[in-house]
Structure formats: structure tokens, C-alpha cells
């Protein structure tokens, strides 16, 4: 059984994930969501999944249990470019145009 990470473990990982996602957003000409409570919540979810499941799985989707399907939802996910084009933001509202 996987032990849930502590809030301290999650908080320690968030700055690294924030830096990585900011860098990726800049490369793409996007930004992170300026609503920081939303961004912080998504970043914490990514950190939690990294600590619990080994990868930064999307925190806004339930795992299917099928690793072939779930690997498409490691952030940045398979749907990102299409969602950005269509909606101007990703499914989790982390990346914004
Ligand atoms: S929707 Fe995709 S890009 Fe946005 S946080 Fe989830 S996995 Fe990352």
C-alpha cells in the first residue's frame, strides 16, 4: 500500500514543479493561470501524484488503472495542445493562453 505524502513533502516539491511548468509555459508562449490558488492547487496535485505514483500524473483526472492510457496523462498531457487551441487553457486550468 502506498503511503500518502505529508503536506510538508508536497510543499517541498511544489517549487520545482512550479519552475518546470513556468519554463514550459514560457517556451510555448503561454502563462500559468494568474489565479494563484488554482495554480497552487494543481501544482500540489502534481506533486502528490509524483510522490505517490512516481510521475506527475494529471491531478484533474482519475487514474484508469490501465498504464497505457494513464501514461498519456503525465503532465504535460496528450490533450494539452488541442485543449489550448480549442479552449485557451488546459483541462486543469494550469496553462493559459
Ligand atoms: S490538464 Fe494536462 S497540462 Fe493541464 S495540469 Fe493536467 S496534465 Fe498538466
Boltz pocket constraint, residues with backbone or C-beta under 6 A from the ligand:
constraints:
  - pocket:
      binder: B
      contacts: [[A, 42], [A, 56], [A, 57], [A, 58], [A, 59], [A, 60], [A, 73], [A, 74], [A, 75], [A, 76], [A, 77], [A, 78], [A, 80], [A, 90], [A, 91], [A, 92], [A, 93], [A, 94], [A, 95]]
      max_distance: 6.0
